[in-house]
Amino acid sequence: MSNNTCDISNDNYAVTVRNVYKSYGDVKALKDLSLDFPRGQLTSLLGPSGCGKTTLLKIIAGLLPADSGEITVNGHPVTGPGPDRAFVFQDFALLPWATVLRNVAFGLELRGVSKSEREAIAEKYIADVGLCGFENSHPHELSGGMRQRVGLARALSVDAQVMLLDEPFAAVDEQTRRKFQEDLLNLVKHENKTFIFVTHSIEEAVYVSDQVAILLPRPSRVSEIIKPEGFRHKDADSIRRDPEYLDIVDRIWSSLRTYVE
């Protein structure tokens, strides 16, 4: 395990955040926040409720403007949404009238990809997230976990290099959540994308992350960066029993419990 401050941006980083400020009226959400996101890895944003995790994620996505500071993706300044980023929402954000196949292919449809090509791509990712046989189902016919898989498949199908996940597992039961966490580890390993993951769960953050960025209460800035390295090569079940994993979880809780009301 190592603790690091932000390094000078280079090709090792898919996303860089420099000296970002964001306020909502009199409420200061982010203050002079800087953070690097290593290419091809998963970084979790972890901190107390209301500390600005989702705000930062939406600024990186180009869905919210920063008051000041700079965000770059692959060296290019963020000025709005772009095809290099895909967002997975906590509330699924599916088209209720569309089938699973249409929902997953929707981003490609907006980009003008032909029907045959976009459906072939969508079918691949539907299979990858374990939804074969549900291509013609509608969202209301699916469980919450299945709807979240549709949202993840849709984000993967557009082949964005940066995946932004806003508490994607918060609305599912514990058993489904654990399976999603294992699936996410496999995606990080095989998809060669950069994942930025917002969660309230310390255990989840340490379990899935190459890097955990701990944010302080607002106005938020980075308190600490932790890189759980010793157990990343282990299989999913072994990670949860690893002494280093348990030690990091306990250490982060000791750091954050001061801010829990």
Order of alpha helices (4+ residues) and beta strands (2+ residues): beta-beta-beta-beta-alpha-beta-beta-beta-alpha-alpha-alpha-beta-alpha-beta-alpha-beta-beta-alpha-alpha
